[in-house]
Amino acid sequence: MSRLRDALAGRRFFVTGATGFLGTALVERLLRAVPDSEVVLLIRPGRRATPGQRATREILRNDCFDRLRGELGASFDDEMARRVAAVAGDVGTDGLGLDDAALDALSRCDVVIHAAATVSFDAPLDAAVEVNLLGPSRVAAAFVAARALAEADGRAGPRHFLPVSTAYVASTHQGEAREELLDANPFIVDVDWRSEVTAARRQRGDTEAESRRPERLARFSKAARDELGAAGLHLLAERSERLREDWVKAQLVEVGQARAQSLGWPDAYPYTKALGERALVAEYGDTVPLTIIRPSIIESALAEPRPGWIRGFRMAEPIIISYARGLLREFPGVPEGVTDVIPVDLVVAAIVAVAGEALLTPADEYVGPSVYQVASGVRNPFRYGRLVELVSAWFLEHPLYDTDGQPIVVPEWSFPGRGRVQRQLARSSRAMGMAERLVGSLPIRGKQAQWMAALEEQHLLADRALGYVELYGAYTETDALYRVDRLLALWERMDADDRAVLCLDPAAIDWAVYVREIHLPSVVEHARVKTTPGKSTKTGRAERTRKAVLSPDRHLAAFDLENTLIASNVVDSYAWLASRHLAPGERVAFVADLVAEAPALLALDRRDRGDFLRSFYRRYEGAPADRLRDDAFELFHHLLLAKSFPAGMARVREHRALGHRTLLITGALDLVVEPLRPLFDDIVCARLGEADGRLTGRLEQLPPIGEARAIVLAEYAGAEGLHLEESMAYADSASDLPMLEAVGFPVAVNPEAKLAAIARRRGWLVETWHKAEGGANPLLPLGPVDHRGALDRGRTSPAALAGRARRLARGVTR
Amino acid sequence: MSPRPGFVLDVDSSTPPTLFWRGERLSLERLPEGSRVVYPPEPLDPLEDPSSAIRHALLHPVGDREPLPALLSAGMRLTIAFDDISLPLPPMERPDVRQLVIEQVLDLAASAGVDDVELVCALALHRRMTEAELRHALGDRIYDAFAPNGLLTQHDAEDPSNLVHLGLTDRGEDVELNRRAAESDLLVYVNINLVAMDGGHKSVATGLASYRSLRHHHNPVTMRHSRSFMDQDRSELHSANWRMGRLIADAGVRVFQIETTLNTDTFPGAFHFLQKREWEWKAKDRLAYAAASAALDRTPARVARRIFHSVRAPHRMTSVQAGEVEAVHALTTEHVWRQQGVAVEGQTDILTMGLPYISPYNVNSVLNPILVACLGLGYFFNLYRGKPLVREGGVLIMTHPTPWEFHPVHHPSYIDFFEQVLSETTDPVEVADRFEEDFATDPWYIHLYRTGHAYHGVHPFYMWYWCAHALEHLGAVILVGGDTKAVHRLGFRAASTLTDALEMATDVVGPSPTLTHLHAPPLLLADVT
């Protein structure tokens, strides 16, 4: 017989936090292990998905449900549709944001399980307060409202409330922490939770205000510019706003941690959870029948739904992976200390069993709020030293591989103090930061720039590792022992059938088996790290991305020209065209002038590309248009083609062959790009006005650069019925970001450092294209000597143009 | 002293090391005793007075043709076609033979009152010549008189309006020709016959044709049945061109063929030692070799290339004949053989050759890997009559650095051919079946061919077909000193030294193989019995 499951059969459960790690496992077990049970899930509507869609996508399609799907076979979808309902709501808002229908659904549930929390240990204080501190009370308030609604209807309404807390609410003091309400714990400082809420909310307001001070804003803008370069107003603004938000968040995390530590908790998570428990008991302890569940550190499943099942990258995983990568050489902790880890399925079983007992208990026998702790430390202690031993032995046997395919040997662990580890990490992080700044200031692109991006990534990882040590160090140094007497008493009361299905006894864990055969393989699999020797998986990733880019399903491929397809620029083209018909003596003077003003031109280009082009193109004023058009073909075949990237040209044609539309978007002049016309379906470029067969030197419209490119691209795609999310953009510089970000498949070509870093972070395809070795490589972009000599040089000659150029050049440099 | 004929040297213990070309570099290699070295004949004495020889040829044509003045009349339409940059090799010192011949043709035309004259460069699917190259071939006077008025054009095989389809041969081969040339009252063709393959009906039928026409004989099957294409009696390439040439004549196109032959005086001044026999090197030659090879070894490849490509050969004219195509070409072929023919007895297990920096398709450019293959397996391998120098299943060893380098302006389709085609297959038939049409009709390559200085999109395929006979015949090809990746892409084996290569070759041909070295350039034609 199975007393508990019989009590639970056919009941309906209201679950919050179902998209989380614990929540998903809980919902799965309720549906699989409890006959005819139903669940109502409180889910926050996503930006593009209804709660129902999120439930299907994020919960039912998780591999957690593979077992149930296998058991049910074809009837899975129907059965889930019948037994699972989702209602919109958010534990971060008062009243949970429930509409009438949702409240009605809640009123028809028997048990309410609150598993939603901001579990990250570095959540901003106010977010942790809203969710962790106020969340349980809000759910309890909804519980009361739903019960009133049901009673008005003559129904019983929800009977029991199970909020999930954490064992660490008892702080990390030495000694035993019993399964009792916090009011009974003499070590907890008595603070008023209401004033903590007010203070946290005020802190948010103050920090927001501080972040908007002009000096701060200027700093964010500068940082954005440093990062992106001349990426255009919109992108810079967007980036600078992101930096401001990040800064606010970082401030609030720091404040939260400081406040928590001042009260004796390691960080904001247990602090807010603890106050949440107290607020709940104080406000609803008398009116809502409730039992608090306090698990310790929840890790991958021991057996249910399958050994090793885990969701998300959690607390211990990043640490383990950092260690296996050789990044984290040491992690603080005492070898004799107890690491209190508990597999998720034991926690789920405890929740289900407690719910079953609660339903079996008549209302008049309920004696008030109580606590169950689900932890392993007392019943089946797992020493930190043993953990480290198992982990390093496992990685010696199953090493990760670096990008060269060499196995990474994990370091010996010397159980240092936290201070030493922090110093070591801070040192390497500083060194990398310096190298990064140095390399970043060099004018590099292509492979070197990618190397720079790799350096930045290492820096990021080192920083993150430092963060782990700061955050989690306290947990490995915990000496607290979380007693589980009530849990074990519950286990004793359970009959054999219930025990078979709802194993919650920590003694069931064989730690060596758990670490070696269950947890580490699962962690490594989820971390998507390199576990086989041989060439880097990065090439595999690039190969996959390239394949996606070259799928026939794509619509449009837009290309930048300069340094994306051709290693040349508007100044080269101009110099070539203007010197095409000069006498040898004049050529020298012309080149000298152009070289002299190069720095001024470069500076202007960096400041504002639009201004640069506008002012530079004035030099074409008075140039004979037809002659330039003829010369442009020679320019193309002699200079531009010689400086082209053959792989790039081949890529354009590959896209065309795949049926993609190809578009060249460039700030170069129409007459210069004319010889490229057969390569593309369309060309958007700069065009100079023309009067009496001569160029005016004035642009007819804004050149397609910076943000204008994104707009041109969007307009073009719109007019042609093409979708940008199915399109590619190829460009080489951060100033092309607006165009790159506008499409679904951006490709960075020989990226300069800033773009290389961005491309790497966002997983964009990076192509390294070279000029063909073997082409002519003229030092100066000069046209060939005109053999026609002085035959037709006269009033119409571009010598006048060059003269003008020289005068202009002198004007600029002065 | 009259020039000595070519001969075959048997290497013994007293033989000095043999000169090997390695692109823009040189080396001396000691060949195993018992090896043979085939030396070309010495340069023939040139015609003493080329101008009068030309005049004589124009006035005394051979075959069924009247003297040129009788063919010229006022009001007629005259087109003069001439060979392109691929001939001669290296480009000759000024004045170029083409200039000498065309100047006289133009003089005669002027005296006859012909005023509709156009010059067409017969480049087929080769790259267009640059202004400087045209000036070099034709002289400034001709260039300045014709080019500015649009009367000097380069054949455009992709301009449908300038092509005319003359019909099909009895084998169903399309004959499509340059319209101006085909519709002229007289087509004068000015040729330079550097090797036995050049000239004859091939001048017009190939030089002024389109892809539609060329594909009938520029394909793997034809090339495998041209043994060799230097021997027109046993060359399917020539049979097809002759069928087409006869159809062109039957269609009423009157061709006045002028063919010239040059001697093999190939290298000037400081490089003269390159065409002398090693054991006859004097102190001056040894010094020149030491200086040149040491300097070249220390010079960046790009600079060495520029030095070599600025070499202008002191070639001199040894014969000129004009008139009806076939009669003219018979005489020309005799002259070529007289200069280049060498009798060789029996085949060899291993054939070695040093590949120079130049081939017909990289004048002022780079000898890219595909051209390396074509120069060795296409041209040098085929410098035979009778039987190939190397036996069937034998090994060909070539020395060349074979860098992974391409000229982006001249050889854009080669780059893609190397990346996209040879990475998939090196079998000429499969290459043709799977890839040729896409490259040949690619609008971008056509655009670059027509408006720039690019070889046609299909040209790298022809280079590969040129190798088809050798690829079928040989047991292995080893490239010494080449870029390993590029050599492997070609489907060849890479060795770092000649000794290693010989060692590797014994895996294919067995121990104690026979070895023959082809000592070219200067060019020679082996008459193998």
Interface residues (C-beta under 8 A of the other chain):
Chain A: F633 F636 H637 H638 L641 A642 S644 P646 A647 M649 A650 R653 P675 P678 L679 K771 A772 E773 G774 G775 A776 N777 P784 H787 R788
Chain B: E131 A132 R135 P148 R302 S365 V366 N368 P403 W404 E405 F406 H407 P408 V409 P412 I415 D416 E419 Q420 D442 P443 W444 H447 L448 T451 G452 H453 A454
